[in-house]
């Protein structure tokens, strides 16, 4: 991956200000948010890699690509055909930005992997919820401290 490590993962929905140890928006740990500006490029890259891996795993759990050509066309139309991002990153951004206007996932070349979660909004929300669960688990495992 090629990106500017000084860019922040913040999505503008920070819950750490309310006492959460894991941000509900970007999924970083509270200390990573507080110390971000003091981190070296290497430290920032490590945080980015953890977040990217977390997102990619969650997208893979809930979404399958069934028509790559259609997906690529949609990504291009939405200006999400960013070559340095993983396919999972582009799919997540598509769902994050456009889930409410996608009537059927197949119209964008995707399919839900779980029969009970089929709408684009529900898939996006399931991915986000799973990302939060995994991030909280990583925090608890790494710091031997319960999040709640």
C-alpha positions in Angstrom: 0.0 0.0 0.0 1.2 3.5 -0.8 -0.2 6.4 1.1 0.7 9.3 3.2 1.1 7.9 6.8 0.5 11.4 8.2 -3.1 11.2 7.1 -5.4 10.3 10.0 -7.9 7.5 10.0 -10.4 9.8 11.7 -13.8 9.7 10.2 -15.2 12.5 12.3 -17.3 10.3 14.6 -15.1 10.0 17.7 -16.6 8.3 20.7 -13.4 8.3 22.8 -14.4 11.8 24.0 -17.2 10.0 25.8 -14.9 7.5 27.4 -14.7 4.7 24.9 -11.4 2.9 24.8 -12.0 2.0 21.1 -13.4 4.7 18.8 -16.8 3.7 17.2 -15.8 5.8 14.1 -12.3 4.9 13.1 -11.8 1.8 15.4 -8.5 3.2 16.7 -7.6 2.8 20.4 -8.0 5.9 22.5 -4.3 6.2 23.2 -3.6 6.0 19.4 -6.0 8.9 18.8 -4.5 11.0 21.6 -0.9 10.3 20.5 -1.4 10.3 16.7 0.4 13.6 16.1 3.4 12.4 18.0 3.7 9.1 16.3 6.5 8.4 13.8 5.6 7.4 10.3 6.4 3.8 11.2 4.0 3.8 14.1 1.2 5.4 11.9 1.8 2.8 9.2 1.4 0.0 11.8 -1.9 1.4 13.0 -3.1 1.8 9.4 -2.1 -1.8 8.6 -4.1 -3.1 11.6 -7.1 -1.1 10.6 -6.8 -2.2 6.9 -6.5 -5.8 7.9 -9.5 -5.5 10.2 -11.6 -3.9 7.5 -10.6 -6.3 4.8 -11.4 -9.4 7.0 -14.8 -8.0 7.8 -15.7 -7.1 4.2 -14.6 -10.6 3.1 -16.9 -12.1 5.8 -20.0 -10.3 4.6 -19.6 -9.6 0.9 -18.7 -11.6 -2.2 -17.8 -10.1 -5.6 -20.1 -11.8 -8.2 -19.5 -9.5 -11.2 -16.0 -7.9 -11.2 -16.6 -5.9 -14.3 -19.8 -4.4 -12.9 -18.1 -3.7 -9.6 -15.2 -2.0 -11.4 -17.5 0.1 -13.5 -19.4 1.2 -10.4 -16.2 2.0 -8.5 -15.0 4.1 -11.5 -18.4 6.0 -11.7 -18.2 6.7 -7.9 -14.5 7.7 -8.2 -13.5 4.9 -6.0 -11.1 3.2 -8.4 -8.1 4.1 -6.4 -5.4 1.7 -7.5 -3.4 1.7 -4.2 -6.4 0.6 -2.1 -7.4 -3.0 -1.8 -10.5 -4.3 -3.4 -12.0 -4.7 0.1 -11.2 -1.0 0.9 -13.0 0.1 -2.3 -16.0 -2.1 -1.5 -16.2 -0.7 2.0 -16.0 2.9 0.8 -18.7 2.1 -1.8 -21.0 0.8 0.9 -20.1 3.5 3.3 -20.9 6.3 0.8 -23.7 4.7 -1.3 -25.5 2.0 0.6 -28.7 3.9 0.9 -29.0 4.3 -2.9 -28.1 0.7 -3.8 -31.4 -1.1 -4.3 -29.8 -4.5 -4.9 -26.1 -5.5 -4.3 -26.0 -7.4 -7.5 -26.5 -4.1 -9.4 -23.0 -3.2 -8.3 -21.5 -6.7 -8.7 -21.7 -7.8 -5.1 -23.6 -10.4 -3.1 -24.2 -10.7 0.6 -22.6 -13.8 2.1 -25.3 -14.2 4.8 -28.9 -14.9 3.8 -30.2 -12.9 6.8 -28.3 -9.7 5.9 -29.1 -8.7 2.3 -29.6 -5.0 1.8 -26.6 -2.8 1.2 -27.3 -0.8 4.4 -27.6 -4.0 6.5 -24.4 -5.3 5.0 -22.6 -2.0 5.6 -23.9 -2.0 9.2 -22.9 -5.6 9.8 -19.4 -4.9 8.5 -19.1 -1.9 10.8 -20.4 -3.8 13.8 -18.0 -6.7 13.2 -15.1 -4.3 12.8 -16.0 -2.8 16.2 -16.2 -6.3 17.8 -12.8 -7.3 16.4 -11.2 -4.0 17.4 -12.5 -4.2 20.9 -11.3 -7.8 21.1 -7.9 -6.7 19.9 -7.7 -4.0 22.6 -8.7 -6.4 25.3 -6.2 -9.0 24.1 -3.4 -6.6 23.8 -3.9 -4.7 27.0 -5.6 -7.3 29.2 -8.2 -4.7 30.0 -11.9 -5.1 29.4 -13.3 -2.4 27.1 -16.6 -2.1 29.1 
